[in-house]
Amino acid sequence: MKKQTESYIQNQIYIWFHNAYPNYIIHAVPNGGYRNTAEAVAMKNTGTVAGISDLIIWLPNGRAIMVEVKDATGKQSDAQIKIQNKLLNINGVYLLVRSLEDFKEQIKLYL
């Protein structure tokens, strides 16, 4: 079986959730990639935060769920762990998922 990349897993999650729950909001956070210095500074100055999760899901009750996607061997960065801890300290929901099936199991606890 071909290794599933984080991007592929995130794509599967987005498509499944968007189709299964069309009245909910799920969106990606374009936090990664390579940018020139001016663009990176502008993004930081307008609120881009290192370590923020890959996906955010908004539930009808106004609660948000942050979803960090990793492949089978991926590790969270220090910035991602810091965001996870901050969110958990304010009673937020943070899911670390490694496959579509993993996501489905975890998200059903909140839907």
Rosetta blueprint (number, residue, H / E / L):
1 M L
2 K L
3 K L
4 Q L
5 T L
6 E H
7 S H
8 Y H
9 I H
10 Q H
11 N H
12 Q H
13 I H
14 Y H
15 I H
16 W H
17 F H
18 H H
19 N H
20 A H
21 Y L
22 P L
23 N L
24 Y L
25 I E
26 I E
27 H E
28 A E
29 V L
30 P L
31 N L
32 G L
33 G L
34 Y L
35 R L
36 N L
37 T H
38 A H
39 E H
40 A H
41 V H
42 A H
43 M H
44 K H
45 N H
46 T L
47 G L
48 T L
49 V L
50 A L
51 G L
52 I L
53 S L
54 D L
55 L E
56 I E
57 I E
58 W E
59 L L
60 P L
61 N L
62 G L
63 R L
64 A E
65 I E
66 M E
67 V E
68 E E
69 V E
70 K L
71 D L
72 A L
73 T L
74 G L
75 K L
76 Q L
77 S L
78 D H
79 A H
80 Q H
81 I H
82 K H
83 I H
84 Q H
85 N H
86 K H
87 L H
88 L H
89 N H
90 I L
91 N L
92 G L
93 V E
94 Y E
95 L E
96 L E
97 V E
98 R L
99 S L
100 L H
101 E H
102 D H
103 F H
104 K H
105 E H
106 Q H
107 I H
108 K L
109 L L
110 Y L
111 L L
